[in-house]
């Protein structure tokens, strides 16, 4: 029940649902003579928020601090170039990032953009860790393959040996992933792969659970270039999505901290 309530509340606090709700309420209030002024104020506020959250500069500024908490793992030419802390990892853990169950699509194409980015980074690290295993995580919809299973199938189709795959198909969120991983890896060092904007919270939850993750960011959303152009200050849907993840992660971190989970 707590999981569903958390998802319900967080959904309505995201930029797009929040702004649409304010717009609908505002237009309804315009029909009332006494509440028309409040209606106009709500419509103006919602419009301004949409403009702010869908702006490239604003969305990058919101998510960039989350994505730079941990440095990315550099290009690894061969086993000799692997940092000692990564070389000590016997598991590469890829946290769930979502997928669709569209019939006829390959496992790779069923994955969301976030899940694809996380999996690619996990496989990249696995190739320089010959003794490590790839752990995929995530529950699925009733009657459908779990997200962990789809990730594992995608990894196998990209050349990962099935004997190196470990599937954790019961966790629904990062907190449950931490509990399941504790049973598998104990206090061993492992590479934790997730979206860069999610890594701060994921790492904190893992460490609070007594685990020893090596943060490995993937799926970077903000990749600003060295030179600024006028197009970098415009508006698009990608920026709205970037702002949404930034808000979602900060709310998730605050909620976990309030409950003593980090």
N, C-alpha and C positions, 0 to 999 in steps of 0.2 A: 504493500500500500504506500509506504514511504517513497519507494522508487517512482511509482506512477505520479504521486503528488509532486515530487521534485520536477519531473519532466513536464507536467502540466503547467506549473507555476513559471518555470524557466522559459517555456515556449512563449507565454504572453509578455514576458519582459524583453524579448528579443526586438531589435529595431523595427523590422517590418510589421509583425503582428501588433506591436504597441502603437506604431504610427497609424496603421489602418483602423485600429480600434478608436483612436482619438478622432480620426477623420469621420468615421461613422457616427460617433456620439455628437461630434460638432455639427454635422449636417442635420441630425435629428433635432438638435437644440435650436437650429435656425428657424424651425417651424413654430417655435414658441416665442411669443413677443417678449416675455420677461427674461428668457434665457438666451436670446439671440446673440447678445454680446459675448457671453461665455462660449457659445458655439463658434463664433468667429475667432475667438482666442484659441480654442482647441484646434481648429482647422489650420490656423497660422502656425501654431506650435508644431503640429504634425508635419506640415510641409517643410518647415525649417529643419526639423530633425532628419527628415528623409534626405534633404539636400546635404546636410552635414555628414551623415553616415555613408552616403554613396559617393562622397568625394575621395579621389585617390590620395590626396595629401593627408586628409584626416584619417582615413582608414589605415594608411601605412604608419602614421604616427601612433595609432592605437595599438596595432599589433606588433610593430617592430620591437618594443621593449620585451615582449613575451618571447620573441623568436631569437633574441640575442642573449638570453640567460646562459645558455650552454653553447659552446663553440661546436661547429660541425666537424664530423670526422673527415680528415683530408683525403685526397686521392691516395689510394693504396695500390702501388704498382705490383707488389708481390708480398709474400709473407715476411720478408726482411724489413719491410717498411711499416709493419703494423706496430702501433704504440704498445708498450708493455701492458698497460691496463686493459687494452682490448684483447691482446693475445691471451690473457688469463681467463677470458670468458668461455665457458663451455656451452652457453646458451645464448642465442640471439632471439629476443622476444619482440614480436611485432604486435602492437596493440590494435584492436579492432577499429575500423574506420567506416564501416557500412558498405552495403552492396544491394543490388536489386535482384529479383528472382525471375527476370525476363527469360522465357523459354527460348532455346536456340542460341543463346549467347555463350561464348566461352567463359570460363571462370575469370580470366583476366578482364574481360569486357563487362562482367557483372559488377566488378568492384567500383566503388566511388573513386573520385579523383584522389581523395585523401588516402584511401586504402591502397591504391596503386602506388602512390608516392612512398608510403611506409614500407610496403612489401619490396619495392625496388631497392630501397636502402638496406633492408634486412638481408636480401639476397647478395647485395654487393659486399656486405660485411662477412657473410657466411663463406664466400668464396676464398677469403684469405684466412679463414679459421677452419682448417680441415677436420678438426675433431669436434667442432661445435654442432649443435642441433638447432633447428629453427622452430620456435614456438609461436603458433598462431592462436589468436584468442577472439572470442565473441559468440554470443548466442544468436540464433536465427528466428525467423517467424515460425509459428506452429505449422508442422507438416512440411517444412522446407529445410534444406541443408543449413546447418549453422554457418554463421559468418566465418568462424575459425576453419570450418571444412572447406569453404569456398576459397579462402586465402591459401590453405594448404594445397588445394587442387591447382590454383593458379601458380603457386611456387613450383609444383611438380611439372606443370606444362612448360615452365621456363628453365627446367633442367635440374632442379633440386631433387636429389634422391629421396624417395619416400621413406627410407629407413632413418633419415635425418629429420623427419617432421614429427612434431608433437602438437596435438590438437587439444585446446582447452575450450570446449563448447558450452560451458555453463555460465560464465560471467556475463552480466548485463551492462556493467559500467566499470570504471577504472578501480573503484574500491573493491569490487568483487574480483577483478583481475589480480589485484595485489594479494588477496587471500588465497586464490588458487595457485598463484606462483609460489607462495610461501611453502605450499605442500610439495611443489616440484623441485625448486632450487635451494630451498633453505637459506643458508647464509652465504652461498656461493655468489661470486661476482658474475653478473650477466649484462649483456648489452641490451639496453632498453630503447627500442625504436618506436617513435610516434611522431606526429606532426610537431614541428618546432614550437608552434603556439600552445600546444597542449603539454609540452614536456615538463615545464616547471611544476604544474600540479601533479602530473603523473609521478614524477620523481619524488616529490614530497610525500605522496601517499605510499609509495613503495618503501621509502626509508622509515616512515612511521610504523609500517607493518613489520619492520625488522629485516628488510631485504637490502641488498647491496647492488643497486643498479648503476651501470655506467651510462649516463645520458647520451643518446645518439639522435640528434634532431634530423627530421626528414620533412618532406612536403612543405617547403617554405612558401608562405603566401606573399610576403613582402620581399621583393628582390629589387630594391632601388638601384638605378644605374648611377654611375659616377657623375654624369652630366644631367642637369635638369632642363627639361623642355616644357613648352606650354601644355602639351598633351598629358604631362604628369600631374596637372592641376585640374583635370576635367572630372566628369562623373560617369560611372558605369555600374552595372549590376555586380561585377566582380568585387568592386570596392564595398558595396553593401554587404556582400557575403563576408568579406574580410573584417568589416566592423562587427558583424554578427558574431563571428568566432571570438573576437577580442572581448566583446561584452560577455559572451557565454563563459569564457575561461575565467574572467575576473569574478563573475558571480559564483562559479563553481569553486574557485579557490577560497573565496570568502565564506561560502557555506561549509566547506570542509574544515576550514580553520575554526569557525564558530562551533562546530561539533567536536573539536579536538582530534580530527583525523590527520592533521598535519601540524 
